[in-house]
Amino acid sequence: MRQPLSPSARRSRTGYLFCLPGLAFLALFLAYPLLYNVWTSVHDVDLGQLLGGAERFNGLDNYRAVAGDPAFWHSVRLSLVFTLASLVLQFTIGFALALLFARPFPLGGLLRSLLLVAWLLPPVVSGTLFRWMLDGESGAYNALFQAVGLSALSHDWLTDPSTSMAGVVFANVWVGVPFNMLLLLVGLHTIDPELHEAAAIDGANAWQRFRHLTLPLMRPVSVTVLLLGLLYTFKVFDLVFVMTGGGPVDATRVLSLYVYEVFFTFFRFGQGAAAGLLLLVVPLLAGAWYVRRLRHEEEAPAGGAR
């Protein structure tokens, strides 16, 4: 005869039951696609072989082919430039706006809500909007320059290889600034106002309070915001695809577009899977560094207490 479960065992079983939907979701939509991608990356798979089921194991040949492709390294460089420029501008402008909205002023809530619209819009909509605004013939920015007498600044932004990356970065910054502002604003509200008041009484000016008080206290939030921005920006696809499609002359073909072209233009699924896994290297390294940093911060007080 089975022994009845103890209350703690019943609670533990109930907890596992509540976890099952989440585990099933992760297994179906995360673990299985990732494992299938790993399997594809070590097989010679093209369209005919995929339909005929004649995939051939080729070890690391796909990774060697990707690593030996100059177009891959060109896309890596463009992704790094795109990510670094976007992160610097998003964080700087977002921090400035967070400082602005940290103090209440008339219509501050309305302006903050309007800024969030850029973040809430789907990237495809934002990309279409900026593709029209930066158009060389009927773009809103060129029309604005002409209206204020600055016709010399008019330019065909997205079809010129020297300015197309700047146009894509501009659009991505517009999308990402509200997200940075929102998280940094929450961080600013966690700082005790009495600290600033005490520093002001001691004679510290606004810049000294910002440099020696606000910035150090905002470091944990800032690191989190930059990490989330890196994870999102490095894999951006839809915004760039809608605006330029990777052109002109591959000037904006970031790594995610390279993977897309290998998959759906050349139908080299094995190489595309290998390139897709390589696309995960930077986010995984950043995530591992962040987890290690959090663990170090959690252990530091305990070490100091000893």
N, C-alpha and C positions, 0 to 999 in steps of 0.2 A: 504494500500500500504506500502510495507516494506521500511523503511528508509535506504538510502545507508550507508555503513559502513564508519566510519572515517578512515583517513590514519593510525592512530596508531592501530586501531582495525584490519585493513587489515594486517599490519605488524605482529601483534600478532598471527593472524590466520595462516599466512605463516610460522611463527616460529614453531607453533604446527605441521603443516604439515611436516616440515623438521624433527621434532622429532619422527614422527610416525614410520619410519623404525627401528630406534634404540629401541624404546619402544616395538615394535613387536618382535624384536630379543630377548630382555631381557625377555619378557613374555614367549616366546616359549622355549628358551634354558636355562633360569635361574629360573624364577619364577615357571613355571609349574613343572619342575623336582624336585625343592626343596619342593614345596607343596605336590607333590605326594610322595616324600620320607618321609615327616612328616606323611602323611596319612598311609603309609605302616608301619611306626614305631609303630603305636598304634593298629595294627591289627595282628592277628595270620595268617601269610602267609607262606606257603611252596609251593613246586612245584605243587603238586596236587591241592591245593586250588587255586593257581593262575590260573591254566588252567581251573578249574571248576567254578571259580567265587564265591567260598564259603568262602571268607575271614571273619574272626570273630573278632570283636572289643575286645581288651584285655587291653585297658588302658596303664598303664606304665609297664606291665609285661615284655615286651621286654627289656626295660631299666634296670629293676631289674635283668634280666637274664644276660645281658651283664656286669653290674656292679659286679655281683657275679661270673663271670668267671675269674679264675686266669690267663688264657691265655690273656685276654684283658689287665689286668694290666701289665703283662709281656711285651706286645707289646707297651703299653704306655711308660714304662721305656726305652725300646729300642729306641722308637721314640725320646724321650727327649735326650738320649745320642747321637744318630745319628745327631740330629738337632744342639745340642750345640757344638759338636766337629766340625761339618761342618762349622757352622757360625764363630767360633773362627779362624779356619785355613783359610777359604776363605777370611775373612775380613783382617786378618793380612798379608797374602801373597798378596792379592789384593792391600792393602794400600802401601806395600813396592814396588810393581811394579808400582803403580801410581806415587809414589815419583821418581822412576827411570825414567819413561817416561815423567815426567813433564818438564824435561830439554832436549832440543834437542841434539841428538848425531847421528853419522852416522848409517844408517840402522835402526834407531829407529822406523820409520813408518812401515817398513817391519816386524820387530819383533812384533810390536803391532798387526798388521794384522794377523800374524801367531797364536798369542795367542788367538785371537777371534775365530779361527776354533773350539776350544774345546767347546765354548759356542754355536756355530751355528750347530754343529752336533746333530742329534736327540738322546735323551737319550738311546734309544734301541741300536743304533750304538755304543755309548760310552760304554754302559754296555757290549756289546759283545766284544768290543776291550779289555777292562780291564779283562774280564773273561778269554780271551786267554792269555793276558800278565801275569796274576797272576796264571796261571795253574801250578800245581805242577810238571808235567812231561815235558811239552813242552813250558812252559811259558817263555816270553822274559826276565823277571826280574831274574828268576833263572839262565837262560843261561848267563846273564850279570854277576851275582855274580860268577859263575863258571869260566867265562873268565878272571876275574880280580883276581882270586885266593881267593875268599871269599865264597867257597862252603858251609861253615858252616852256612851261612845266607840263604841258599836255603830252601824253605819251601813250603808246600802245603797250600797256603794262604786262599783260599776260602772254603776248606773242613775241616779246623780245627776250631772248635767253638771259640777258644781263639783268633783267628786272622781274622776271616771272617768279623766281623764288621769293623775292621780297614781297610780291603781291600775295603769294600763298601764306607766307609768315604773317603778314598783316591781317589776313582773314582769320587765321588760327589764333592770333593774339586777341582779336575781338571776341572770339568764342570763349577763350579761356580766362580772360580777365575777371569776369563776374565770379567764377568758381574760386579763383585765388582770393578775391576781395572778401567773399563770404566767409571762408575759413579763417583768413587772417583777422577779420573783424571779430569773429568769435574769440580768437586768441587774445586780441586786445582787451576785450571785455573781462577776461579772467585776471588781468593785472590789477592789483589793488590800487585805487586812486591815491591812497594815503602815501604810497611810496613816492609818487610824483610830487605830492605836496611837501613831503619831507625834503626831497632833493631840491625843490624850489626854495624852501626856507634856508637851506644850506648854501644857496647862491648859485645853483646850477641853472644855466640857461636852457632854452628849449632844445638846442642841438645836443648839449651835453646829456640832458635827460634821455633823449632819444638814443644816443650812441651807447651810453653806459647803463641804461636801465631798460628801455623798451626792447632794443635789439637782443640783449642776452636773455631776457625773459621770454622772448618770442622765438628763440632758437628751436625748441622742440616742435612747435607748430610750423615754423618755416621749413624745417626738414621734411615734415610730413607732406606739406603742400608741394614742395619741389619733387618729392618722390612720386606722388600721385600724378603730377604734371608730366613727369618723365614717362611713367607707365602708359599714360594716355597718348602723349604726343608722338612717341617713337613709333607707334603702330598706326598712326592716322592714315586712313586710306580714302574714305568717302569724300572728304573735303578737297583733297588734292585731285582726286579722280574727276570730280565734277568741274573743278575750276580749269585744269590744264590737261588732264589725262596723262600726265607725266612729261609733257612737252613744254615748250618747243625744244626740239633737238635734245630730248632727255634731260633738260635743265631742271626739271622738278620730279624726275622719276625716283622717288624715295624707295626704300627697301620694300615696303608693303606693295607698291605698284610693280616692282620687279617680280615679286612672288606671284602676283596676279597674272602678269604677262606670261611667265613660264608655265603656269597652270593652264590658263584659258586662251592663250594666243598660240603657244607652241605645243600645248598638250603634253609636256614632259612632266608627268605627275610625280615621278620619283625625285627629279631634281627640284621641282616646286615644293615637295614635302621637306626636302633637306634644307632648302632656303627658308621655308617657314619656321623650321626648328631653330635655325641660326638667328632668325628674327627675334626669338625669345631669349637669346643670350643676355642682351643688355638689361631688359626688365628683370630677369631672374637674378642677375648679379646685383642689381640695385635693391631688389627685394631681400636678398640674402644679407646684404650689408645693413639694411634697415633693421631686420630682425636681430642681427648680432648687436647692433647699436642699442636697441631697446633692452636686450638682455643685459648688456653691460651697464646701462643706466639703472636697471632694477637691482643688480648685484652691488653697485657702488655704495649705496647707503648702508647695506648690511656689512660690507667690508669696512666702512668707516666706523660702524658701531662697535666692531670688534676692536 
